[in-house]
Amino acid sequence: MAAPDTPRTDDWWRDAVIYQVYPRSFADGDGDGTGDLMGVRARLPYLAELGVDALWFTPWYLSPMVDGGYDVADYRAVDPAFGTLAEAEKLIAEAREAGIGVIVDIVPNHVSDQHAWFREALKAGPGSPERARFHFRPGRGENGELPPNDWPSQFSGNTWTRVPDGEWYLHLFTPEQPDLNWSHPEVRREHEDVLRFWFERGVAGVRIDSAALLTKDPDLRDFVEGTDPHPYIDQDEIHDIYRSWRALADEYGGVFVGEVWLPDSERFARYLRPDELHTAFNFNFLSCPWDADRLRRTIDDTLAEHAPVGAPATWVLCNHDVTRTATRYGRADTGFDFATKRFGTPTDLALGTRRARAAALLTLALPGSVYLYQGEELGLPEADVPLDRIQDPMHFRSGGTDPGRDGCRVPLPWEAEAETGSYGFGAGDEPWLPQPEDWAPYAVDRQTADPGSMLALYREALLLRRSEPGFGDGPMSWLPAPEGVLAFDRGHGLLCVVNLSEEPAVLPPHGRLLLASGPLDSEGLLPRDTAVWLRA
Ligand code: GLC
């Protein structure tokens, strides 16, 4: 998108680089061990220099933090751990000054059990209008002692919890995250009001959490493996909600990005029809193994599924839910699957990092927009969080077998030799999740001083991506390449080549080498797990 001093165009989101801020772990302004908005405001120059177009903030609202803020108690308040509403308004305005848009995260599928609506529902009792905003039901079995249906959870474990008066309520995630009833008009009205609340505060966009889960089978029928439609994933009725959201967003020029995990590309593309969401995260790309054929197929499928609806693709390597890229690419299984995440998986971090560097150039060269999760620009690995410090409910609900998602949520290291014990994350010594002892080399100040660092690579790549008209939205075509090598042309004389094979590869004819993820070999060949941008 436009450089800070040029005006933002209406379709900035079609090729933007959007940096994901996990506020709890970005920068701690008040020294209490938890990142906050004050910390982000102080680091805005870092983000502007990195060269990103927008920031997506995972939820900063009032929350008991049972699921890292995805359990929202009040959408119109900022959690005191992060700051105040006034501070959020300042942050939005200051980012805008720097040419950076702000995207907030809305969690429409559920609220916190501390949300006023749920507390009222518990008090009001069975059959009350307060309960109708949720999915309350009597249980099955002789005395209602069995849950109303057999739905599997999005986290492992149960999806129903019984309350003292005998009724059960539905929660696809933890019991502290009761699901809202989206066939209730008040639920719809309230969310449209919340969207207006944030658009009126100047946000450029909204990320929609669990976007394909909102509407449920009206009879809450049991889940039968392999039958269509699924009782709670991707029900047809959901599109009606997004059509009315789109009309609302258009009043403000705001954009949506949906968290839509759907393997079926035709069903996925429905969310991106011109009167629905602007974009959705590309989880097929995120989960794709480091393999040339698989990646090429995923890229082709992505472009083919987006083309008919006219939506730009998004390219995502990592987020706050999945294994860090450098770690994932250093394992035997380089794809991503929640079900197979385990403690102690052997990892070759040097290999993973090399691939993460190449993947950065691949991703930034593809047509569409890119999401960059905080710390990826530093090449952070997944951290081993000591068992007694893990907070993620995914870990506990798996009975302790799944390490959970805290390993990618560890506070960022800013200064290698900071006087406090948190690499300059904050003035306190004890961040909410402990940082590994060997993280000094990853610190922002160290990497700034090192032209060979991951940060230097990202900075240079983002700068080039902004200045070269061939990048971002637009056509791409594959070039002939040896087995295991991806080579494509972005027009305007821009080529990208990535070698995923074991053998060094000959580069296609070209003029200048613009950027490389690692050195070419002594014969000028492209070594394995290395990528280059070339001027044709
Ligand atoms: C999304 C979020 C995840 C959260 C879940 C429940 O998948 O990305 O972090 O736990 O929704 O809200």
Boltz pocket constraint, residues with backbone or C-beta under 6 A from the ligand:
constraints:
  - pocket:
      binder: B
      contacts: [[A, 67], [A, 70], [A, 71], [A, 107], [A, 173], [A, 209], [A, 210], [A, 259], [A, 320], [A, 321]]
      max_distance: 6.0
